Amino acid sequence: MTAAKRAPQPGAEDLTEHLRDRWSVSVFDQEHELADSEIRLLLEAARWAPSAGNSQPWSFLVLPRGSAGHETFASHLSRGNSGWVPRASAVFVAIAQVGVGPDGDGLTYSDYAYYDLGQAAAHLTVQAASLGLSSHQFAGFDHDAVAAAFGVPDWWRVMIGIAVGRHGDPAQVDPRDAEREERDRVRRPLEETAFTDKWGTPWS
């Protein structure tokens, strides 16, 4: 079963299908497994994202369901995420380089590290959609505990997790998690976010 098709929301009708149909799935098929070739393809998508000066200030923890790393990570999930995240086929933990390491290599473009990591994460999720997979990015976990458990260096910052897998059957999960599937997708109107000539003057 692939992610359920949802009616395009106003303004999204003409977007490419992988963006138009994207939504943060909270019901994953806990029997589905990602092949190593699929994981590699998702990571390649992130690797080829643009970055300032080609600095590529990102890294990922790759945690397939059933792995020791996945079990460790799951123990640090927030209460609200502890039910649905472990059902995903894999979790990718996105980490940004924000400082200089002991080798003295500085980041000329460190001010853009978070922006660049965001692009890498977006590329990964769009590639997942092209494979018929669903994804859900989340921040509800103990970031410091995860950094310590996985030995993430001090000059890197753990940012978010990306749950990836195949959409599951809402009838087989906790009703509170299934309810997430029914929430309307809404966005602020462009008049509030796109300006011209002067801040606050709508572009169109």
C-alpha positions as CSV (number, residue, x, y, z in Angstrom):
1,M,0.0,0.0,0.0
2,T,1.4,3.4,-0.9
3,A,0.5,6.6,0.7
4,A,-3.2,7.4,0.2
5,K,-3.9,10.0,-2.4
6,R,-5.4,13.2,-1.0
7,A,-7.4,15.8,-2.9
8,P,-5.1,18.7,-3.8
9,Q,-5.5,21.6,-1.5
10,P,-6.3,25.1,-3.0
11,G,-3.1,26.5,-4.6
12,A,-1.4,23.1,-4.8
13,E,-3.2,21.7,-7.7
14,D,-0.5,22.5,-10.3
15,L,2.5,21.5,-8.3
16,T,4.6,18.5,-9.3
17,E,2.8,15.4,-7.9
18,H,5.6,14.6,-5.3
19,L,5.0,18.0,-3.7
20,R,1.3,18.2,-4.3
21,D,0.6,14.8,-2.7
22,R,3.1,15.1,0.1
23,W,1.8,14.9,3.6
24,S,3.2,13.9,7.0
25,V,2.0,10.3,7.4
26,S,1.6,9.0,10.9
27,V,0.5,5.5,10.1
28,F,3.3,3.3,8.8
29,D,3.2,-0.4,7.7
30,Q,5.3,-2.0,10.4
31,E,6.0,-5.0,8.3
32,H,7.5,-3.0,5.4
33,E,11.3,-2.9,5.2
34,L,13.5,-0.6,3.1
35,A,16.1,-2.3,0.9
36,D,19.7,-1.1,1.3
37,S,19.5,0.1,-2.3
38,E,16.5,2.3,-1.4
39,I,18.3,3.7,1.7
40,R,21.3,4.5,-0.4
41,L,19.1,6.3,-3.0
42,L,17.5,8.4,-0.3
43,L,21.0,9.4,1.0
44,E,22.2,10.1,-2.5
45,A,19.3,12.5,-3.0
46,A,20.3,14.3,0.2
47,R,24.0,14.3,-0.9
48,W,23.2,16.1,-4.1
49,A,21.3,18.9,-2.5
50,P,22.7,22.4,-3.1
51,S,24.8,24.0,-0.3
52,A,26.7,27.2,0.2
53,G,30.1,26.9,-1.5
54,N,29.4,23.2,-1.8
55,S,30.2,22.9,2.0
56,Q,27.6,20.1,2.5
57,P,27.4,20.7,6.3
58,W,25.2,17.7,7.0
59,S,25.3,14.2,8.2
60,F,22.6,11.5,8.9
61,L,22.2,8.7,11.4
62,V,20.6,5.9,9.4
63,L,18.5,3.7,11.7
64,P,16.5,0.9,10.0
65,R,13.8,-0.6,12.1
66,G,15.1,-3.6,14.0
67,S,18.7,-2.2,14.2
68,A,20.4,-1.5,17.5
69,G,20.6,2.1,16.6
70,H,16.9,2.3,16.0
71,E,16.2,0.8,19.4
72,T,18.4,3.3,21.0
73,F,16.8,6.2,19.2
74,A,13.3,5.0,20.0
75,S,14.0,5.1,23.7
76,H,14.5,8.8,23.5
77,L,11.3,9.7,21.6
78,S,8.8,12.0,23.1
79,R,5.6,10.5,24.4
80,G,3.6,11.8,21.5
81,N,5.9,10.3,18.9
82,S,6.7,7.0,20.7
83,G,3.7,5.3,19.2
84,W,4.0,6.0,15.5
85,V,7.7,6.7,14.8
86,P,8.9,3.1,15.6
87,R,6.5,1.6,13.0
88,A,8.3,3.4,10.2
89,S,10.8,1.3,8.1
90,A,13.7,3.6,9.0
91,V,14.5,6.9,10.7
92,F,17.1,9.3,9.4
93,V,18.4,11.7,12.0
94,A,19.5,14.9,10.3
95,I,22.5,16.7,11.9
96,A,24.2,20.0,11.0
97,Q,27.8,21.0,11.4
98,V,27.8,24.3,13.3
99,G,31.4,24.6,14.5
100,V,35.0,23.9,14.0
101,G,36.4,20.4,14.7
102,P,39.7,19.6,16.4
103,D,41.5,19.5,13.0
104,G,40.9,23.2,12.7
105,D,38.8,22.9,9.5
106,G,36.4,25.8,9.7
107,L,33.1,26.3,8.0
108,T,33.3,29.3,5.8
109,Y,29.6,29.1,5.2
110,S,28.5,27.9,8.7
111,D,25.8,30.6,8.9
112,Y,23.9,28.7,6.2
113,A,24.3,25.2,7.7
114,Y,20.8,24.9,9.0
115,Y,19.4,26.1,5.7
116,D,21.6,23.7,3.7
117,L,20.6,20.8,6.0
118,G,17.0,21.6,5.4
119,Q,17.5,21.4,1.6
120,A,19.2,18.0,2.0
121,A,16.3,16.8,4.1
122,A,13.7,18.0,1.6
123,H,15.6,16.3,-1.2
124,L,15.5,13.0,0.8
125,T,11.7,13.3,1.3
126,V,11.0,14.1,-2.3
127,Q,13.0,11.1,-3.4
128,A,11.1,9.0,-1.0
129,A,7.8,10.2,-2.6
130,S,9.1,9.2,-6.0
131,L,9.7,5.7,-4.7
132,G,6.1,5.5,-3.5
133,L,7.2,5.9,0.2
134,S,5.8,8.2,2.8
135,S,7.8,10.4,5.2
136,H,7.2,12.5,8.3
137,Q,9.8,14.9,9.8
138,F,9.7,15.4,13.5
139,A,11.6,17.0,16.4
140,G,9.9,15.3,19.3
141,F,12.8,13.5,20.9
142,D,15.6,14.2,23.4
143,H,18.2,15.8,21.2
144,D,21.0,15.9,23.8
145,A,20.4,12.3,24.8
146,V,20.6,11.2,21.2
147,A,23.8,13.1,20.6
148,A,25.3,11.5,23.7
149,A,24.1,8.0,22.9
150,F,25.5,8.1,19.3
151,G,28.7,10.0,20.1
152,V,27.8,13.0,18.0
153,P,30.7,15.6,18.2
154,D,30.2,18.9,20.0
155,W,30.6,20.8,16.7
156,W,27.6,19.1,15.2
157,R,23.9,19.7,16.2
158,V,21.2,17.1,16.1
159,M,18.2,18.7,14.4
160,I,15.3,16.5,13.3
161,G,14.3,12.9,12.6
162,I,12.8,11.8,9.3
163,A,10.6,8.7,9.5
164,V,10.3,6.9,6.1
165,G,8.2,3.9,5.2
166,R,5.1,2.6,3.5
167,H,1.7,4.0,4.5
168,G,-0.2,1.5,6.7
169,D,-3.7,0.8,7.7
170,P,-5.2,3.4,10.1
171,A,-7.5,0.7,11.5
172,Q,-4.5,-1.2,12.9
173,V,-3.1,1.7,15.0
174,D,-4.0,3.7,18.1
175,P,-7.0,6.0,17.3
176,R,-5.0,9.0,18.3
177,D,-2.3,8.2,15.7
178,A,-5.0,7.4,13.1
179,E,-6.7,10.8,13.8
180,R,-3.6,12.6,12.5
181,E,-4.3,11.2,9.1
182,E,-7.6,13.1,8.9
183,R,-6.3,16.6,9.7
184,D,-6.7,19.2,7.0
185,R,-3.5,20.4,5.4
186,V,-3.5,24.2,5.6
187,R,-0.9,26.9,4.8
188,R,-0.8,30.6,5.3
189,P,-1.9,32.6,2.2
190,L,0.8,33.9,-0.1
191,E,-0.3,37.5,0.8
192,E,1.2,36.9,4.2
193,T,4.5,35.4,3.1
194,A,5.4,36.9,-0.4
195,F,6.1,40.6,-0.5
196,T,7.3,43.1,-3.0
197,D,8.7,46.7,-3.0
198,K,8.3,46.9,0.8
199,W,8.0,44.4,3.6
200,G,4.3,43.7,4.1
201,T,3.3,44.7,0.6
202,P,1.9,41.5,-1.0
203,W,3.6,40.4,-4.1
204,S,0.3,39.9,-5.9
